[in-house]
Amino acid sequence: MAAGFTAEPLEYHRSFLKEQCRSDGRDLSEFRVTTLNISISTADGSALVKLGNTTVICGIKAELSNPTAEVPGKGYMPNVDLPPLCSSRFRPGPPGEQAQAASQFIADVIESEIINTEELCIERGKLCWVLYCDLMCLNYDGNVLDACIIALLAALKNQLPDVTISTDTCLPEVSLEKKHDLQIHRHPVSSSFGVFDRSIMIVDPTAEEESLLTAQLTVVTDEHERLCSVHKPGSSLSGEKLQECITRAVVRQREIQKLIDKVLQSVKMPQ
């Protein structure tokens, strides 16, 4: 038998679940090791997240533009790219169904007022910041949504240069010496769950586990323990199971918030 190949993957995983554990040694409610790297060296933010073997990078590109007629400032343009190199499950070409669903999910999280887009406006009707958000999955081993949200939140922990409009030339003047932090008004974190055999709940499923689940659920909560959104494709869950997920998601939010703050502090320390 080739290494890593399981003839009956469902029965293989069931044998572990009966013992209240997972094939990788985790408890049912245990997330994989999460690591984070943040770059705040320029006005453009970036973050690299590893959730087990799932690896996601997020880049924030800030550009000056004219505001639209409808709103005083522009928000994000979220995009999730799942290239063929991250998993054999994804093919070249236009974004697949999973990438589109992930992009919409992230757009919904962004609209939960992480940043007030009016604060991106420099002069109403004349000049504003546009933040382009690019997310790419470098390696896929399940639960890409959680990794994407962590990477996005961490990448936004950055600074923008001060900008004024010259009274003489009416052109923008950018001061790279003077910068201000992006104001993060909400810190939503997603927690993904899966159900085996319509009864056994697990957190942070791997790619193989995802292929065997009878139901999936992603819960987003913020630092005030508020429920931001629920993403529940496919089968439904009981109210009791849903409450279990929300309770675990609240704890996970605090863990990720602490991780981001710790990494951010270590990055700023040499300055």
Stockholm file with secondary structure:
# STOCKHOLM 1.0

chainA/1-271         MAAGFTAEPLEYHRSFLKEQCRSDGRDLSEFRVTTLNISISTADGSALVKLGNTTVICGIKAELSNPTAEVPGKGYMPNVDLPPLCSSRFRPGPPGEQAQAASQFIADVIESEIINTEELCIERGKLCWVLYCDLMCLNYDGNVLDACIIALLAALKNQLPDVTISTDTCLPEVSLEKKHDLQIHRHPVSSSFGVFDRSIMIVDPTAEEESLLTAQLTVVTDEHERLCSVHKPGSSLSGEKLQECITRAVVRQREIQKLIDKVLQSVKMPQ
#=GR chainA/1-271 SS CCTTCCSSHHHHHHHHHTTTBCTTSCBTTCCCCEEEEEECSSSSEEEEEEETTEEEEEEEEEEEECCCSSCSSCCBCCEEECCGGGCTTSCSSSCCHHHHHHHHHHHHHHTTTSSCGGGGEEETTTEEEEEEEEEEEEECSSCHHHHHHHHHHHHTSCEEEEEEECTTTCCEEEEEEEEEECCCCCCCEEEEEEEETTTEEEESCCHHHHTTCSEEEEEEECTTSCEEEEECCSSCCCHHHHHHHHHHHHHHHHHHHHHHHHHHHHHHTTC
#=GC SS_cons         CCTTCCSSHHHHHHHHHTTTBCTTSCBTTCCCCEEEEEECSSSSEEEEEEETTEEEEEEEEEEEECCCSSCSSCCBCCEEECCGGGCTTSCSSSCCHHHHHHHHHHHHHHTTTSSCGGGGEEETTTEEEEEEEEEEEEECSSCHHHHHHHHHHHHTSCEEEEEEECTTTCCEEEEEEEEEECCCCCCCEEEEEEEETTTEEEESCCHHHHTTCSEEEEEEECTTSCEEEEECCSSCCCHHHHHHHHHHHHHHHHHHHHHHHHHHHHHHTTC
//
